[in-house]
């Protein structure tokens, strides 16, 4: 093999760099995101484990039910009734988008497009932008 | 192992029973699934329709019509771009001659004191019985509900503007740019739209669901706009249509518009 020394050293450097994230964190996952949970509500619409895993499917089924069928009340497994609305139900308990939604979504690197239309509680109309844009 | 005919028939019978129970099991699974239901206070109808009384509007003046437009646009977070090119509108005011081009003639200006041609006319989506926008929508974002409302699922709209080309009433607007920042007052109960989404009047489906009349109807204090069920002969709209002559916009196109105008 020509240039064996360089190649082997190169391979070793590559392997060290490639596996850097694994040995740097010593096989342990990084700190999980800490979410700010609502203080005045103990139970979400469904069980926490279900909400963690499937809130996106739940929201999709809510959307279809409200928009397509006009059925706006969701009867949860516990029998409690909820108005199916991201803005008017979910975000009335989860009072912030940044400290709840975004923390997890950033951690797992997903960017759902909810907020392009739905209004987050902390959203304010960009007054300065109005003047700039209308020029 | 010996299989007698008797054993074979027994197994076949049990298998048939098992297969026959499929609908039963499906029904059981369905009852276990989460349930949805309409809001108890929701207003229902077989066929929603609107009657716009232009005579009453002429008495109450153009300010009354503007109040209706503003009420609608403010609760639905409709942006105001301040120019015609980017304009987004759900309900707006136009001249009689524009709203009813087939009714126009040279002497409309002479009619009554203002001239009929320029009489302000409130126009919006006609929630047609045969809506061309629904037919052309490639993603089924626009659809007709059972109660006649032609509704949009903004989530599904890809901004292709086929519906805008198909609608003969110009009732649809595209958000060429992000509408946020051009909304005067934000209604936090209702979403905004985003860039690349078409929007139009929804007959206030979200207000009907909580037992309220459409915003423009509520904003008109003297009953200039009436709303009700066409299939109910005692409804406000049927009463108005029984008592007075009403026309519709461009009926010759066969779209069966369901907004009626008393002239």
Contacts between the chains, C-beta under 8 A, distances in Angstrom:
chain1	res1	chain2	res2	distance
A	46	B	34	7.9
A	63	B	153	7.7
A	63	B	155	6.2
A	65	B	36	4.7
A	67	B	151	7.0
A	67	B	153	4.7
A	67	B	155	7.6
A	68	B	143	7.2
A	68	B	153	7.0
A	69	B	36	7.5
A	70	B	38	6.1
A	70	B	42	7.4
A	70	B	145	6.7
A	70	B	147	7.9
A	70	B	205	7.2
A	70	B	209	6.5
A	71	B	36	4.2
A	71	B	37	5.8
A	71	B	38	5.2
A	72	B	36	8.0
A	72	B	38	6.5
A	72	B	39	5.0
A	72	B	42	7.6
A	72	B	209	5.4
A	73	B	36	6.5
A	73	B	37	4.7
A	73	B	38	6.7
A	73	B	39	5.7
A	73	B	40	8.0
A	74	B	34	6.7
A	74	B	35	7.8
A	74	B	36	5.6
A	75	B	34	6.5
A	75	B	35	4.3
A	75	B	36	7.0
A	75	B	37	6.6
A	76	B	34	6.7
A	77	B	34	6.6
A	81	B	37	8.0
A	83	B	39	7.5
A	84	B	36	7.2
A	87	B	188	6.8
A	87	B	189	6.8
A	87	B	190	7.8
A	87	B	191	6.5
A	88	B	189	5.9
A	113	B	194	7.8
A	116	B	194	3.9
A	116	B	195	8.0
A	117	B	154	6.4
A	117	B	191	4.3
A	117	B	192	5.5
A	117	B	193	5.8
A	117	B	194	5.2
A	117	B	197	7.8
A	118	B	191	4.8
A	119	B	186	6.6
A	119	B	188	5.4
A	119	B	191	6.4
A	119	B	192	6.6
A	123	B	186	7.9
A	125	B	180	7.2
A	125	B	181	6.7
A	125	B	183	6.4
A	125	B	186	5.5
A	126	B	180	6.9
A	126	B	181	4.7
A	129	B	181	4.5
A	130	B	181	5.3
A	130	B	182	6.5
A	133	B	177	7.8
A	133	B	181	6.2
A	133	B	182	7.3
A	134	B	81	7.8
A	134	B	82	6.1
A	134	B	182	7.8
